[in-house]
């Protein structure tokens, strides 16, 4: 309680213990050095990307993503590939531009939904098929029917722009529902391969550490990881800030294309879509994060996925479009001839093909 943080906000005893340790460490530092402000240090820690927790309205922000099982309760088999958008998703898709260009209109449309969405997702509670918030997806015939976060708002944390200091929520992942080994039982088989493709992997702690640890927590431990980063770095720069035991675990599994940009040429080994087609088989679990801040290249790769996503299971992509609210964040790296209506259509089309497609941050 020293810094106004409730331990009940944490989803596990380990996370709570980590914060207790941090509080004591910072307090001791402050006691030893009068120039050290414990409150400011804690707040600084809490606002780091993918680390920390702080009180931000009715729902505490965790940046650990959801605990919600991805399978619909009770578990049901799919008869065919399909996608069923939720009520809140239908609302935003029908008025995508009108509801995303003004902060007050946006937050008014999300009112009453945001808290339920986040509370449900951050708890380890299954969702029934009657949910008005979470959408449903069938990746294919005989697959397990699954839930996925709705396409709503600015396609990121629904609290973004709707509470004070919106920058706190710019990199939140609390709203995402990732796949797990119950929604894809084949991942439990020794014959199944689990592969992650990271296009735009600036550093390991930027995003990849989140994906690998979160998937592992949900019963899917990656065997192979492929990372492309156009800006050349040395190894110490790429792994900076990574705990030694974490690096020791994942480095042997990681192929790092350092200083090599992704290609859009079909058949090119540095085209991630081509590599997905080549490496991913039926029964494997393959995930792909695309975030290179190059709209033309990204759009071409997404169109290739729309044409044929092969055996890709899950996809994460930040679609930069023209929008008044997001201008300060995306600046000039946008598709000026596209808007959120385009984004909604794009992600819907991918989901309708059975691909768990998520907006990214």
C-alpha angles and dihedrals in degrees: 000000000000092000099027096264120137114214088214087074090073121092096215142026090245092058091047091049090050091054092047089053091048093050092052092045094051092044091052090049090050091050091052095047121038090200091063115094109203094196093054092045091053092048090049091052092048095055096053116116113267093357135090141008135249139171109267108164128301093337121052116234112234107165088213093106123229131324093202115125111247095221119089114246121268093033111251132184120233121239093200144351107289146146128212115191117212125241094262091049092051089051093054095041091055092051102023098147098038093050098045105046100067125052096216093047091046095050092043090056091049096045112121092016105066097064094044090048094052098039091051093045096047092053124075092241126127122237123229125223089255094070115133092198110044121062124222131230136187110200091197147321113315091010121128114268108245144194125229133180114273124255097246142138116355090340093257136075105338090223090064108117091000099085132043117286097020091192087077089070099040092099100028117134097184092109098058124102109203126195119262138193092266092057089046105033092176088074088074091063120098088224093060118095122210114207132176123199116198116189107185101025101167095170134351094246093048094081112317094079088057095051096046096046093042094050090047089051088053093051100265114110114186118236098188133025127190118194129187121191123170095201108076116231137170119249094257090057094049094048096038112138094015115129111245095241091050092051091047090054100047106029095076089054096047126094107197119200094198115196091000119121122213117261130222094203112118111243094020114134089224092056102098092205090055090049090050091053091047100044108028118083133183108285094027122112113229126176128185130196115194116190114137099133092234105117098192094050092043093049092052092051092047091051088052089054091049089054093048126346092181111200095335108142106188133017133191122193136160106216109204111209138159109283131146095220095048096043093096090055102039099030109172099346093093143106098251093193092055135068139179091289086064091048094051090050092048097050091042091054092051092048092048087060089058097259117135094230118182133184111241135209 
